[in-house]
């Protein structure tokens, strides 16, 4: 049986003969080797880790020893085919589309810049690469590659370096070692310091990586856990832990998307199993069988790459469909797709591909109905949520308030998918069949006046006259049944007077033939519902008995987040949903232990004497929710303070200022309350 030593001698002789027969080709290989090493700059160790992963290794280590560096893994040992593939360029015995990651057979050449000679010990094989030894064999060839001709090495005993390598091998039960001598320590150290632990995310087998060079020690662990059909990968280093949820394509399990909440822009990279430098278009990681340039940094969108990208899109579409059909819950899913500032060729491609796929999708159980994606409408800012849901009717599909509470970023995502807001024309076409509230009717009329004040044509007036949007004596009637403004609901009129210019409101009533006295609008007496005193709703802040746990207040957090943490810690609070990104007209939706829901808009001030203002959207929500609506006034400073104002529309004196309709109040101190009534 041929020994490993004889095999190496045979390979050395074969490669030497090849070089002598084609010396120019051999010199060209030296240049190609240098080009590969420069292209793979800063990727030497990830290539070694990838090769170890392909060999089935779950443990990889890098250790400095004297002036050398030892790279080791516990994968399967080398065969003669592995040795020959290591020597040649582009002759890997791996194949694209198989179970291994690498397939080009050039990744090992990336280590050329970090060492002058490389020793390899794996199973029975012991050999090394060294340019000086190769030049002795081929003195007539002026330029030779480092990694081409293997030289046998048999003097492993009584050698300090190899004794050290053997000690590491036995200690960690490694099976394959690479020893880099004549080390360029600067390059090696820089690469170790810059190594991104999340490079390990899509490898198949590696579970532990150890770096120990000079005073730099890094220990990284990878844990994979499948729970309820959900694959979670945790990558830990010291006290730092990254947790990623992995979603796989049903078409090809190598095509994956990884979500981390929150994923940072620099972590959002397309991986061809190992990371490229391409941003995928959202704050996620995408992995697949992508073609890259020789450096493995840039994606070449050939057929295989396009197939992988399409599979990634399919993963996203299935999750979006499952969320909208209420079959699955994945909180935070839409966050990576909104407010994306980074851009490249993939950003538009990603969003456009998602949009096109969704537009062709029929949702089987969307709020109990079968709908097309294009029939979805988003709530306009000026309309309260309950009336929006009713006004969508059978022609359009609404996004439920409950869904927005779970996914505050959903509305922004849908806008990116070019889903429109329910517009006034769509509302007017179905308003007679809807169940309106008084405030909803007032909001619609205010929108009509503000939008059409320069376009009250006879056709428009005739259209409005047919609408049952005027509340009179507890029913909605057409304008023909209204003889005077005195017949209209006072809450309805109050909203109009607050939200429409007086001259526009008078013109509107006059066009419709409704009689109104010269000073009638400004003198309307409004019934103040439950406005005797401001309702306070939490126990004293100074008493720890108010809290289940002390609130986790951090000065660097936003006022909204600190208010959320504060509410969560209170005894009387069952659940807090932060919907500040959903444009609901409030920031926090709070479910109390007594079953009551309250809606809190957070306003940050430097002191309780500073004026506050609310937007028109917030003013509308305050109108809609009445005594269940609160403004939380927060001093978000070293000494966190929070006080609440109940039913602010009725309990504060707001001054309307035209920016895009804002409401200012500079006198609210007497209404500030602490929690002591509602939460009991």
C-alpha positions in Angstrom: 0.0 0.0 0.0 1.3 3.4 -1.0 2.2 5.5 2.0 1.3 9.2 2.5 5.0 10.1 2.2 5.2 8.3 -1.2 2.0 10.0 -2.4 3.5 13.5 -1.6 6.7 12.6 -3.3 4.8 11.4 -6.4 2.7 14.6 -6.5 5.9 16.8 -6.1 7.5 15.0 -9.1 4.3 15.3 -11.2 4.0 19.1 -10.6 7.8 19.5 -11.2 7.5 17.8 -14.6 4.5 20.0 -15.5 6.5 23.1 -14.6 9.5 22.0 -16.7 7.3 21.2 -19.7 5.4 24.6 -19.5 7.6 27.1 -17.6 5.7 30.1 -18.8 2.4 28.6 -17.6 4.0 27.9 -14.2 5.2 31.6 -14.0 1.6 32.7 -14.9 0.3 30.6 -12.0 2.5 32.6 -9.7 0.9 35.8 -10.9 -2.6 34.3 -10.7 -1.8 33.2 -7.1 -0.8 36.7 -6.1 -3.9 38.2 -7.8 -6.2 35.8 -5.9 -4.4 36.6 -2.6 -4.9 40.3 -3.2 -8.6 39.8 -4.3 -9.3 37.8 -1.1 -7.6 40.4 1.1 -8.9 40.3 4.7 -10.7 37.0 3.9 -8.0 34.4 4.5 -9.3 33.1 7.8 -13.0 33.0 6.8 -11.9 30.9 3.8 -10.0 28.6 6.1 -13.1 28.4 8.3 -15.3 27.7 5.3 -13.0 24.9 4.1 -13.2 23.5 7.7 -16.9 23.7 7.6 -17.0 21.8 4.3 -14.9 19.1 5.9 -17.6 18.7 8.6 -15.6 20.5 11.3 -17.5 22.0 14.3 -14.4 23.4 16.0 -11.9 25.8 14.4 -9.0 27.5 16.1 -6.2 30.0 15.3 -3.2 30.0 17.7 0.1 31.9 17.6 3.2 29.9 18.5 6.5 31.7 18.6 6.6 33.6 15.2 4.1 31.2 13.6 0.4 30.7 13.4 -1.5 27.5 13.7 -4.9 27.0 12.1 -6.7 23.9 13.1 -10.0 22.1 12.7 -11.6 18.8 13.7 -13.1 17.9 10.3 -12.4 14.8 8.2 -8.8 14.3 7.4 -7.3 14.8 3.9 -7.5 12.3 1.1 -5.1 12.2 -1.8 -7.8 14.0 -3.9 -7.9 16.8 -1.2 -4.1 17.2 -1.3 -4.1 17.5 -5.1 -7.0 19.9 -5.0 -5.2 22.0 -2.5 -2.2 22.2 -4.8 -4.1 23.1 -7.9 -6.1 26.2 -8.7 -9.7 25.7 -9.8 -9.6 21.9 -9.4 -11.7 21.5 -6.2 -13.5 18.2 -5.9 -16.4 20.2 -4.5 -19.3 21.0 -6.9 -21.7 23.9 -7.0 -25.1 23.1 -5.8 -23.8 20.3 -3.5 -23.6 20.1 0.2 -20.4 22.1 0.4 -20.0 25.9 0.3 -16.7 26.3 -1.7 -16.5 25.0 -5.2 -13.9 27.1 -7.0 -10.8 25.5 -5.4 -9.0 28.8 -5.0 -9.9 30.0 -1.5 -6.8 28.5 0.1 -4.7 30.6 -2.1 -5.9 33.6 -0.1 -3.3 32.8 2.6 -0.3 33.6 0.4 0.1 37.1 1.7 0.3 36.1 5.4 3.1 33.5 5.4 6.3 32.5 3.6 5.8 28.8 4.1 2.8 26.6 5.0 2.9 23.2 6.7 0.0 20.9 6.5 -0.7 18.0 8.8 -3.9 15.9 8.3 -4.3 12.3 9.1 -1.3 10.5 7.6 -0.3 13.4 5.5 2.5 15.8 6.4 3.8 18.2 3.8 4.6 21.8 3.2 4.6 24.6 0.6 7.7 26.8 0.4 8.9 28.9 -2.6 12.6 28.5 -1.8 12.2 24.7 -1.8 10.3 24.8 -5.1 13.0 27.1 -6.7 15.6 24.5 -5.7 13.6 21.9 -7.7 13.1 24.4 -10.6 16.1 26.7 -10.7 15.5 27.7 -14.3 12.1 29.2 -13.6 12.4 32.7 -12.1 8.9 33.0 -10.6 7.1 30.2 -8.8 3.9 30.0 -6.9 3.9 29.3 -3.2 0.9 26.8 -3.2 1.6 24.4 -6.0 4.4 21.9 -5.4 4.0 19.9 -2.1 7.2 18.9 -0.3 7.1 15.9 2.1 7.9 16.5 5.7 8.9 13.7 8.0 10.9 15.3 10.8 8.0 16.1 13.0 9.6 14.9 16.2 12.1 16.8 18.3 10.9 20.1 16.7 9.6 22.8 19.0 7.1 24.1 16.6 5.6 20.8 15.8 5.6 19.8 19.4 3.6 22.9 20.1 1.2 22.1 17.2 0.8 18.6 18.4 0.0 19.8 21.9 -2.8 22.0 20.5 -4.0 19.2 18.3 -4.3 16.8 21.3 -5.8 19.4 23.7 -8.7 20.3 21.3 -8.8 17.0 19.4 -8.1 18.6 16.1 -7.6 16.5 13.0 -6.1 18.9 10.5 -3.5 21.6 11.1 -2.1 24.4 8.9 1.1 26.0 10.3 2.0 29.4 8.8 5.7 30.2 9.1 7.4 33.5 8.2 4.2 35.1 9.3 3.1 38.6 8.4 1.8 39.2 11.8 0.4 42.7 11.1 -2.0 41.3 8.4 -2.9 38.3 10.4 -3.6 40.4 13.6 -5.7 42.9 11.7 -7.8 40.3 10.0 -8.5 38.6 13.4 -9.5 41.9 15.0 -11.8 42.8 12.1 -13.3 39.3 11.9 -17.1 39.5 12.0 -18.6 36.7 14.1 -21.8 36.9 12.0 -19.7 35.5 9.1 -20.4 32.1 10.7 -24.2 32.5 10.4 -24.8 30.4 7.3 -22.1 27.8 7.8 -23.4 24.2 8.1 -21.2 22.7 10.8 -19.0 25.2 12.7 -20.0 25.7 16.3 -16.9 27.1 17.9 -14.1 29.4 16.7 -11.1 30.3 18.9 -8.6 33.0 18.1 -5.5 33.3 20.2 -2.7 35.5 18.8 -0.4 37.5 21.0 -2.7 39.3 23.5 -5.8 39.0 21.3 -8.2 36.3 22.4 -11.6 35.7 20.8 -13.9 32.8 21.6 -17.0 32.6 19.5 -19.8 30.0 19.8 -22.7 29.3 17.5 -25.9 27.7 18.8 -28.7 26.5 16.5 -32.1 25.8 18.0 -35.3 24.7 16.3 -38.4 25.6 18.4 -41.9 25.4 17.0 -40.6 25.2 13.5 -38.6 28.4 14.1 -34.8 28.2 13.6 -32.9 30.5 15.9 -29.2 30.9 15.7 -27.3 32.5 18.6 -23.8 33.7 18.0 -22.0 34.6 21.3 -18.7 36.2 22.1 -18.0 37.1 25.7 -21.1 38.9 27.0 -22.2 39.9 23.5 -25.0 37.8 22.0 -26.5 38.2 18.5 -29.7 36.3 18.0 -31.0 35.7 14.4 -34.1 34.1 13.2 -33.6 32.0 10.0 -36.3 31.6 7.4 -35.6 29.0 4.7 -37.0 28.7 1.2 -39.2 25.7 0.5 -37.7 25.6 -3.0 -34.1 25.4 -1.8 -33.0 25.1 1.8 -29.7 26.9 1.0 -31.7 30.0 0.3 -32.3 31.8 3.6 -33.2 35.1 5.2 -31.9 36.0 8.6 -33.6 38.6 10.8 -32.2 40.2 13.9 -34.0 42.9 15.8 -32.6 45.3 15.3 -30.2 44.4 12.5 -27.6 47.2 11.9 -26.9 48.4 8.4 -23.4 47.0 8.4 -24.8 43.6 9.4 -27.2 43.6 6.4 -25.2 41.8 3.8 -25.9 39.3 1.1 -24.0 36.0 1.9 -22.9 33.5 -0.6 -22.7 31.3 2.4 -19.8 33.6 3.5 -20.4 37.4 3.4 -20.1 39.5 0.4 -20.1 43.3 0.6 -23.5 43.7 -1.1 -26.4 45.4 0.8 -29.6 43.3 0.1 -32.0 46.3 0.1 -33.3 45.9 3.6 -31.9 45.5 7.1 -31.7 41.7 6.9 -29.2 39.1 5.7 -29.9 37.1 2.6 -28.0 33.8 1.9 -28.0 31.7 -1.2 -26.1 30.2 -4.1 -25.0 33.5 -5.5 -22.2 33.9 -8.1 -19.6 36.4 -7.1 -16.5 37.9 -8.6 -13.2 36.2 -7.7 -12.9 38.3 -4.4 -16.3 36.9 -3.3 -17.3 40.5 -2.5 -19.7 41.4 -5.3 -22.7 39.6 -6.6 -22.9 38.6 -10.3 -26.6 38.1 -11.0 -26.4 35.1 -13.3 -29.2 32.5 -13.5 -28.2 30.8 -10.2 -28.0 34.1 -8.4 -31.4 35.3 -9.8 -33.0 32.0 -8.7 -31.6 32.4 -5.1 -32.8 36.0 -5.0 -36.3 35.0 -6.2 -36.4 32.3 -3.5 -35.6 35.0 -0.9 -38.5 37.1 -2.2 -40.8 34.1 -1.9 -39.8 33.7 1.8 -40.8 37.3 2.4 -44.1 37.0 0.5 -45.1 33.9 2.5 -44.4 35.6 5.8 -46.3 38.8 4.7 -49.2 36.6 3.5 -49.2 34.6 6.8 -49.3 37.9 8.9 -52.1 39.5 6.9 -54.1 36.2 7.0 -53.4 36.1 10.8 -51.9 32.6 10.5 -48.6 33.6 12.0 -47.2 36.2 14.3 -43.8 37.7 13.8 -43.5 41.0 15.7 -41.1 43.4 14.2 -41.1 41.7 10.8 -41.6 44.9 8.8 -39.1 47.0 10.6 -36.1 46.0 8.3 -38.0 47.2 5.2 -38.8 50.7 6.2 -36.6 53.9 6.5 -33.8 52.2 4.6 -31.3 54.9 3.8 -28.7 52.6 2.3 -29.2 52.0 -1.4 -27.7 50.0 -4.2 -28.9 47.9 -7.2 -30.7 45.5 -4.8 -32.8 48.0 -2.9 -35.2 48.9 -5.7 -35.1 45.3 -7.0 -36.1 43.9 -3.6 -39.0 46.3 -3.1 -40.2 46.1 -6.7 -40.0 42.3 -6.6 -42.0 42.1 -3.3 -44.6 44.5 -4.7 -45.1 42.6 -7.9 -45.4 39.3 -6.1 -47.9 40.7 -3.6 -50.0 42.4 -6.3 -50.5 38.9 -7.8 -51.5 37.4 -4.5 -55.1 36.7 -3.3 -55.5 36.6 0.5 -57.9 33.9 1.5 -58.7 35.1 5.0 -58.1 38.8 5.4 -60.4 40.0 8.2 -62.6 37.0 7.3 -62.7 37.8 3.6 -61.0 36.8 0.4 -59.3 39.9 -1.1 -56.8 41.0 -3.6 -53.7 42.9 -2.4 -54.6 45.9 -4.5 -58.0 46.3 -2.7 -56.3 47.2 0.6 -56.6 50.8 1.7 -54.7 52.5 4.5 -56.4 54.8 7.0 -56.1 58.5 6.1 -54.6 60.6 8.9 -57.7 62.7 9.2 -60.2 59.9 9.8 -60.7 57.9 13.1 -60.0 54.2 13.0 -63.5 52.8 13.6 -65.1 54.9 10.8 -62.3 54.0 8.5 -63.0 50.3 9.0 -66.7 50.8 8.3 -66.1 53.0 5.3 -63.9 50.5 3.6 -67.1 48.4 3.1 -67.1 45.6 0.7 -65.1 47.3 -2.1 -61.9 47.8 -0.1 -60.1 46.0 2.6 -59.0 47.7 5.8 -55.9 47.1 8.0 -57.4 46.3 11.4 -56.4 48.4 14.4 -55.3 45.2 16.2 -52.9 44.3 13.3 -51.4 47.8 13.3 -51.0 47.6 17.1 -49.0 44.4 16.7 -47.1 45.7 13.6 -46.7 49.5 13.9 -44.4 49.5 10.8 -46.9 47.7 8.6 -48.5 50.9 7.3 -45.1 52.3 6.1 -44.3 48.9 4.5 -47.7 49.0 2.6 -47.0 52.5 1.4 -43.7 51.3 0.0 -45.8 48.7 -1.8 -47.8 51.6 -3.3 -51.0 50.7 -1.3 -53.1 53.9 -1.3 -54.8 55.6 1.6 -58.6 55.5 1.4 -59.4 58.7 -0.4 -62.4 61.0 -0.1 -63.9 60.0 -3.4 -63.9 56.3 -2.3 -65.4 57.3 1.0 -68.2 59.4 -0.6 -69.1 56.6 -2.9 -69.9 54.3 0.0 -70.7 56.6 2.9 -74.5 56.1 2.7 -74.1 52.4 3.4 -71.7 52.8 6.3 -72.3 53.1 10.0 -70.9 56.5 10.9 -70.1 58.0 14.2 -70.8 61.7 14.9 -67.0 62.4 14.9 -66.6 60.3 11.7 -69.2 62.4 9.9 -67.6 65.6 11.1 -64.2 64.4 9.9 -65.6 63.6 6.5 -67.4 67.0 6.2 -64.3 68.8 7.3 -62.3 67.0 4.7 -64.9 67.8 2.0 -64.7 71.5 2.9 -60.9 71.7 3.1 -60.3 69.7 -0.1 -63.1 71.2 -2.3 -63.4 74.8 -1.0 -62.2 76.1 -4.3 -64.1 73.5 -6.3 -67.7 73.7 -5.0 -69.2 73.2 -8.5 -72.9 72.5 -9.0 -72.0 68.9 -9.7 -70.1 68.6 -6.4 -72.9 70.3 -4.4 -75.4 67.9 -6.0 -73.2 65.0 -4.9 -72.9 66.2 -1.3 -76.7 66.8 -1.1 -77.3 63.1 -1.6 -75.0 62.0 1.2 -76.4 61.0 4.6 -73.6 62.6 6.6 -75.5 65.3 8.6 -76.3 64.1 12.2 -79.7 65.4 13.3 -81.8 64.0 16.2 -79.6 60.9 16.5 -79.9 59.9 12.9 -77.9 60.8 9.8 -79.9 62.7 7.1 -79.2 64.3 3.8 -78.9 68.1 3.6 -82.4 68.4 2.2 -83.7 67.4 5.7 -81.7 70.1 7.4 -83.3 73.5 7.5 -80.9 75.2 9.9 -77.6 74.7 11.6 -79.7 74.5 14.8 -80.9 71.1 13.6 -77.3 69.7 13.6 -75.6 67.8 16.4 -73.5 70.2 18.6 -70.5 67.9 18.9 -70.5 67.7 15.0 -70.6 71.5 14.8 -67.9 71.8 17.4 -65.5 69.6 15.5 -66.2 71.6 12.3 -65.6 74.9 14.0 -62.3 73.6 15.4 -61.0 72.2 12.1 -62.3 74.4 9.4 -61.8 78.1 8.7 -64.9 80.0 9.6 -65.3 81.6 6.1 -65.0 78.2 4.4 -67.6 76.7 6.8 -70.0 79.5 6.2 -69.5 79.1 2.4 -70.2 75.4 2.7 -73.4 75.8 4.5 -74.5 78.6 2.2 -73.8 76.4 -0.9 -75.9 73.6 0.6 -78.8 76.0 1.5 -78.5 75.6 5.2 -79.5 78.8 7.1 -77.0 80.1 9.7 -77.0 83.3 11.7 -74.0 85.7 11.4 -72.5 84.7 14.7 -74.0 81.3 15.1 -70.9 79.2 14.6 -68.7 80.9 17.2 -71.5 80.9 19.8 -72.4 77.3 19.6 -72.8 75.8 23.1 -71.1 72.5 23.3 -72.1 69.8 25.6 -69.0 69.0 27.6 -69.1 65.2 28.1 -67.7 64.2 31.5 -65.4 67.3 31.7 -65.9 68.3 35.3 -62.4 67.3 36.4 -59.5 65.7 34.8 -59.4 62.0 35.5 -56.1 60.9 37.0 -55.1 57.3 36.4 -52.1 56.2 38.3 -50.9 55.9 41.9 -48.3 58.2 43.3 -44.9 57.9 41.6 -43.3 58.2 45.0 -44.7 54.9 46.2 -43.0 51.8 45.1 -46.2 49.9 45.8 -47.4 51.3 42.5 -45.0 49.2 40.5 -44.7 45.5 39.8 -41.0 46.2 39.2 -39.2 49.5 39.2 -39.4 51.0 35.7 -36.3 50.6 33.5 -35.9 54.3 32.7 -32.8 55.3 30.7 -31.9 58.9 29.9 -30.6 58.0 26.4 -34.0 56.5 25.4 -36.7 58.5 23.7 -39.6 59.9 25.9 -42.0 57.5 24.1 -39.8 54.5 25.1 -39.3 55.6 28.7 -43.1 56.2 29.0 -43.7 52.7 27.6 -41.3 51.2 30.2 -43.0 53.3 32.9 -46.5 52.1 32.1 -45.3 48.4 31.8 -44.0 48.5 35.3 -47.3 49.6 36.9 -49.4 47.3 38.9 -52.6 48.1 37.2 -51.3 47.7 33.7 -51.8 44.4 31.8 -50.3 45.2 28.5 -48.6 48.2 26.6 -48.3 48.4 22.9 -46.0 51.1 21.4 -47.6 52.3 18.1 -45.7 55.5 17.8 -44.6 54.5 14.2 -48.1 53.7 13.0 -49.5 57.3 12.8 -52.5 56.4 15.0 -52.8 59.8 16.6 -51.3 58.4 19.9 -48.1 56.6 20.9 -49.2 54.0 23.5 -52.2 51.7 23.6 -52.5 50.5 27.2 -54.8 47.7 28.5 -55.5 48.0 32.2 -56.1 45.1 34.5 -59.7 46.2 34.9 -60.2 45.6 31.1 -60.3 49.3 30.1 -58.2 50.6 27.2 -56.5 54.0 27.3 -54.7 55.8 24.5 -51.6 57.9 25.4 -49.9 60.5 23.3 -46.4 61.3 24.8 -45.1 64.9 24.8 -41.5 65.6 25.8 -40.9 68.9 27.6 -37.9 70.4 29.5 -40.3 71.4 32.3 -44.0 71.4 33.1 -44.3 75.1 32.2 -43.2 74.5 28.6 -46.1 74.7 26.0 -47.2 71.6 24.3 -48.7 71.1 20.9 -50.6 68.3 19.2 -51.1 67.6 15.5 -54.4 67.6 13.8 -54.2 63.8 13.7 -53.7 63.6 17.4 -56.5 66.2 18.0 -58.8 64.0 15.9 -57.9 60.9 18.0 -58.4 62.8 21.2 -61.9 63.8 20.0 -62.6 60.2 19.0 -61.5 58.6 22.3 -62.7 61.3 24.7 -62.1 60.3 28.3 -59.9 57.3 27.3 -57.4 59.6 25.6 -54.5 61.0 27.6 -51.5 63.2 27.0 -48.5 62.1 28.9 -46.2 65.1 29.6 -42.7 63.8 30.1 -39.6 65.5 31.5 -37.1 63.1 30.0 -34.0 64.2 31.9 -31.8 63.0 34.8 -34.8 63.0 37.0 -37.5 61.4 34.9 -41.0 62.9 35.5 -44.3 61.9 33.9 -47.8 63.4 34.4 -51.0 62.8 32.6 -53.8 64.9 31.2 -57.1 63.2 30.6 -59.5 64.1 27.7 -57.3 67.0 26.6 -59.7 68.4 24.0 -62.3 69.2 26.8 -59.9 69.9 29.6 -57.3 72.2 28.0 -57.6 75.5 26.1 -55.9 74.9 22.8 -55.1 77.6 20.3 -55.2 76.6 16.7 -52.1 77.5 14.8 -51.8 76.9 11.1 -48.6 74.9 10.2 -50.6 72.0 8.8 -53.1 72.5 11.6 -51.4 72.2 15.0 -52.9 72.8 18.4 -51.0 74.7 21.0 -51.6 74.9 24.8 -49.4 76.9 27.1 -51.4 76.5 30.3 -52.0 72.9 31.5 -50.2 72.7 34.8 -53.4 72.6 36.9 -54.6 69.6 34.8 -51.5 67.5 35.5 -52.4 64.4 37.5 -50.7 61.3 38.9 -52.1 57.8 38.6 -54.5 57.1 41.5 -58.0 56.3 40.2 -58.2 54.2 37.1 -55.5 51.6 38.1 -56.7 50.0 41.3 
